[in-house]
């Protein structure tokens, strides 16, 4: 993937990915009580911070290690794409929105894990690649197709909690969908704002302002 001509190397993106990684490790290593940090829809108004901290809670070592590995991959994906700082902002904004969308899952009293946020990160990078065109657009289109197939196979609109043989905890496929949608929406909004600002700057420059 070629470096973006519209932003510096993705240092802010990498810093955000590292923050998620280290924060999840810290919550696990300190044995912080999950009931204090996990996402609980009934506490959304009284304890709104859970929309952020819920992503840092993991229910088993397998759950944690899988999400840490995925976090590293998503961080490297954005770094390799040289995404601009607004992509990191989009990823950050999608963080709580991913959990808030879980309010629609009435049979889900608790949630924890980075997987939804990581799907948001992937879609943020994909929006950037698809907008650039050329080789980057081709790469973005291929990864987007793979992501859509993955989400479709997971059937995220079915039962909230799934018990899969390869996992030692129940999984929540809807969080993957909510993360992907939140990431795409935030990325598109910030991309639109950035393009609008660039258009105004070009207009002022043409007028000699």
C-alpha positions in Angstrom: 0.0 0.0 0.0 1.4 3.4 -1.0 1.7 6.2 1.6 -1.2 8.6 1.7 -0.5 12.0 0.1 -2.9 13.6 2.4 -1.5 12.8 5.8 1.6 11.9 7.8 2.6 8.4 8.6 0.1 6.8 10.9 1.7 7.6 14.2 -1.6 8.6 15.9 -3.3 5.4 14.6 -0.4 3.3 15.9 -0.6 5.0 19.3 -4.3 4.4 19.6 -3.8 0.7 18.7 -1.0 0.4 21.2 -3.3 2.1 23.9 -6.0 -0.5 23.3 -3.5 -3.4 23.4 -1.8 -2.2 26.6 -5.0 -1.3 28.4 -6.5 -4.7 27.8 -3.4 -6.4 29.1 -3.4 -4.1 32.2 -7.0 -4.9 33.0 -6.3 -8.6 32.7 -3.0 -8.5 34.6 -4.4 -6.5 37.5 -7.3 -8.9 37.8 -9.7 -5.9 37.9 -13.3 -7.0 38.7 -15.1 -7.5 35.4 -18.5 -6.4 36.9 -17.0 -3.0 37.4 -15.7 -2.5 33.9 -17.8 -4.7 31.4 -20.6 -3.4 29.3 -24.0 -3.6 31.0 -26.9 -2.0 29.1 -28.9 -1.4 32.2 -26.1 0.9 33.5 -25.7 2.9 30.3 -27.0 6.2 31.8 -25.6 5.8 35.4 -22.2 4.4 34.4 -21.6 5.6 30.8 -17.8 4.9 31.0 -18.6 1.2 30.4 -19.0 2.1 26.7 -15.2 2.4 26.7 -14.0 0.1 29.4 -16.2 -2.8 28.3 -13.9 -3.4 25.3 -11.0 -3.9 27.7 -12.6 -6.8 29.6 -11.9 -10.3 28.5 -13.5 -13.5 29.9 -10.7 -16.0 29.3 -7.0 -16.1 28.3 -7.9 -17.4 24.9 -10.3 -14.5 24.5 -7.6 -12.0 25.5 -4.8 -13.5 23.4 -7.0 -13.7 20.3 -8.0 -10.1 20.6 -4.5 -8.9 21.3 -3.3 -10.7 18.1 -6.1 -9.1 16.1 -5.4 -5.7 17.6 -1.8 -5.9 16.5 -2.9 -6.9 13.0 -5.4 -4.0 12.7 -2.9 -1.6 14.0 -0.3 -2.7 11.4 -3.0 -2.6 8.7 -3.6 1.1 9.4 0.1 1.8 9.8 0.9 0.1 6.5 -1.9 2.1 4.8 -0.4 5.3 6.3 -3.8 6.5 7.4 -4.0 10.2 8.4 -4.8 11.2 12.0 -8.5 11.7 11.2 -8.8 7.9 10.8 -7.5 7.5 14.3 -10.2 9.9 15.5 -12.8 8.0 13.6 -11.7 4.8 15.3 -11.8 6.5 18.7 -15.3 7.8 18.1 -16.5 4.3 16.9 -15.2 2.8 20.2 -18.3 3.7 22.4 -20.7 3.6 19.5 -19.9 -0.1 19.0 -21.1 -0.9 22.5 -24.0 1.5 22.4 -25.4 -0.4 19.5 -25.6 -3.5 21.7 -28.6 -1.9 23.4 -30.6 -3.4 20.6 -29.6 -6.9 21.9 -32.1 -7.2 24.8 -30.9 -10.7 25.7 -27.3 -9.6 26.3 -26.9 -8.4 29.9 -23.0 -8.3 29.8 -20.4 -7.8 27.1 -16.6 -7.6 27.0 -13.9 -7.7 24.5 -12.0 -5.8 21.8 -13.5 -7.6 18.8 -16.2 -5.1 17.9 -13.8 -2.2 18.2 -11.3 -4.0 16.0 -13.9 -4.5 13.3 -14.5 -0.8 13.5 -10.8 -0.2 13.0 -10.7 -2.4 9.9 -13.6 -0.5 8.3 -12.1 2.9 9.0 -9.0 1.8 7.1 -11.1 0.4 4.3 -13.0 3.6 3.8 -9.7 5.4 3.4 -8.3 2.9 0.9 -11.5 2.9 -1.2 -11.5 6.6 -1.4 -7.9 6.9 -2.6 -8.4 4.9 -5.8 -5.8 3.0 -7.8 -4.0 0.1 -6.2 -5.2 1.1 -2.7 -8.8 0.9 -3.9 -8.2 -2.6 -5.3 -6.7 -3.7 -2.0 -9.5 -2.1 -0.1 -12.2 -3.7 -2.3 -10.7 -7.2 -1.8 -10.5 -6.8 2.0 -14.0 -5.3 2.1 -15.3 -8.3 0.2 -13.6 -10.6 2.7 -15.1 -8.7 5.7 -18.6 -8.8 4.2 -18.4 -12.5 3.7 -17.2 -13.0 7.3 -20.0 -10.9 8.7 -22.6 -12.7 6.6 -21.3 -16.1 7.7 -21.5 -15.1 11.3 -25.2 -14.3 11.0 -25.0 -11.3 13.4 -28.7 -10.7 13.5 -29.5 -14.0 15.0 -29.2 -15.1 18.7 -27.0 -12.6 20.6 -24.8 -15.2 22.4 -23.3 -18.1 20.4 -21.5 -21.1 21.8 -18.9 -22.3 19.3 -16.7 -25.3 19.6 -13.5 -23.4 19.0 -14.2 -20.9 21.8 -14.2 -21.4 25.5 -16.7 -18.5 26.0 -19.9 -17.5 24.2 -19.3 -15.0 21.4 -21.4 -12.1 20.2 -21.3 -11.8 16.4 -23.5 -8.7 16.5 -20.6 -6.7 18.1 -18.6 -7.3 14.9 -21.4 -5.9 12.8 -22.0 -2.9 15.1 -18.3 -2.2 15.1 -18.0 -2.4 11.3 -21.0 -0.1 10.9 -19.8 2.4 13.5 -16.3 2.5 12.0 -17.7 3.1 8.5 -20.0 5.8 9.6 -17.4 7.7 11.6 -14.8 7.4 8.8 -17.2 8.6 6.2 -18.3 11.6 8.3 -14.7 12.7 9.0 -13.7 12.1 5.4 -16.6 14.3 4.2 -15.6 17.0 6.6 -11.9 16.8 5.5 -12.9 17.0 1.8 -15.2 20.0 2.5 -12.4 21.8 4.3 -10.0 21.1 1.5 -12.5 22.4 -1.0 -12.9 25.7 1.0 -9.1 26.1 1.2 -8.8 25.6 -2.6 -11.5 28.1 -3.2 -9.9 30.7 -0.9 -6.6 30.1 -2.6 -8.0 30.6 -6.0 -9.6 33.8 -4.9 -6.3 35.0 -3.4 -7.8 35.2 0.1 
